[in-house]
Amino acid sequence: MKTLFVTDLDGTLLTRDEKVSEYSCEKINALIERGMLFTYATARSVRSAARALQGLNIQLPGILYNGGLIYHPASRTTYHSVLFGEEEKYYVHSVLTSHGIIPFVFGSNDVRERVAWILGSETEGMQRYLSRRTQDDRLYPVHTQEELLGHYVYYFKCIGPRELLQTAWDILKYDDRFICIFHQETYQSDFWMEISPRAATKANGVTRLKEILGVEKVCCFGDSSNDSDMFDVCDEKYAVMNADEWLKEKATGVIGYCEEDGVAKWLEEHSGF
């Protein structure tokens, strides 16, 4: 049976320094060379994922923006994308700002990806996020709402204390136009809230990629709330040891920690390649 293996990145395949270990690169690359179909599903953008995955020779399209984009970096081919409509993106922004929440807006224009925000409004959590990405050429500070929302928008990312973000989450999570994910950030004490169009889910991304590649079975790996819907549509699903406890309960099984190459070791033993 032709099987596609799909992994989440942060907290699952990546280590705390946001990269793939040398061990995992070596083992997974060897399996890919022997014919294993392997890719990723992440909230990251094209460039952010590419930076984190340096050293891995992935030959397949990846699922990005939590399912908002299926894209093949090597061929620069877009297979599928889900964007906010004009009314929707302005509504989400108005809800956030009315609760004192300043978002990052992930999107693109016709020539480049953008991570945009209103210059001078950076919160402490946003400053930490930016400090880890000083060389990221997607960063695009703007001055007005029109500049912020005037291009294609894939999703909003909000960083801050739980009690602040939850005020908007309690509104947006009930709006059937959107997917609203609320969880503690993998590498810090901040909470993150990510808002996407309803059709932009890892589950939909995996289902579409399964059709594109013509595979019969999908096996996935994850660690947190934005992997939950992906677990629902995969034939086998494995939570890393550091995953949320409730996600482990949904899993086919629990594998090793992300810091201990849990995904690579499982693939080496069970992928059949």
Residue, then its C-alpha position, 0 to 999 in steps of 0.5 A: m500500500k502506497t503510504l504518505f508520511v506527514t509530520d508537523l514541524d515545531g515540537t514534533l520534528l524540530t528541536r528547540d533550536e528550530k531545526v532538524s537534528e543531524y541524526s534525523c536528517e541522515k536517517i530520513n534522507a536515507l529513507i527518502e532515497r529508498g522511496m519513502l514518501f515524506t513531507y510536512a504540515t505546518a503553520r509556518s510559511v514557505r521560507s520559514a519552513a525551508r529555513a527550519l528544514q535545511g538538510l532534509n531532501i524532501q521531494l514532495p509538496g509541503i502543507l503550509y499556513n496550517g493548510g492554507l497553502i500546498y506548495h512545492p518549493a523546488s518547482r515553485t508550484t502552488y497546488h492549492s491555496v485558501l485565502f481570506g476574503e476582503e470582508e473576512k480579513y477586515y472583520v478579524h482585524s477589527v475584532l482583534t484590535s477592539h480587544g487590544i490585540i496586535p496581530f502579525v498578518f501572514g500573506s503575500n503580494d504577487v511577488r513575495e511572502r509577507v509577515a506584516w504588522i503595524l510598526g511601533s505597536e510591537t508587544e513583548g511577545m511580538q518583539r521576542y518573535l521578531s528577535r529570532r527572525t532578524q534576517d527574515d526578508r519576509l518581515y514587512p512593517v507597515h503604518t496603516q491598516e490598508e497596507l497591513l491587509g491590502h494583499y493576500v492574507y493566509y492567516f493572523k498570528c497573535i502572541g501574548p498572555r492567555e487572558l488577553l488573547q482569550t477575549a477575542w478567541d471567545i468570539l472568533k471560535y464560534d464564527d463558522r467562517f474561521i478556524c481559530i487555534f489557541h495554544q501555548e507557544t512551543y518555545q516560550s511561555d506566551f500563548w499564540m492564537e492563529i486565525s485562518p479561513r475555515a477551509a485552511t486546515k491541516a486535515n484538508g491539506v492532507t486530504r488534498l495532497k493525498e489525492i494529488l499524489g495518488v496514495e492510499k494511506v497517510c501516516c502523520f506525526g504531531d504534538s499540539s492542537n493544530d494537529s488535531d484535525m489532521f489526526d482525524v483524517c489520517d489512517e495512522k497518527y502518532a503523538v510525540m512524547n512531549a505532545d499534549e495529553w489529550l492528543k496522545e489519547k487520539a493517537t494510534g501510538v506515542i513515540g519518542y520526544c522531539e528532542e530525541d529524534g522520535v519521528a526519525k527513529w519511528l520511521e527507521e523502524h516502522s516505515g518499511f523502507 
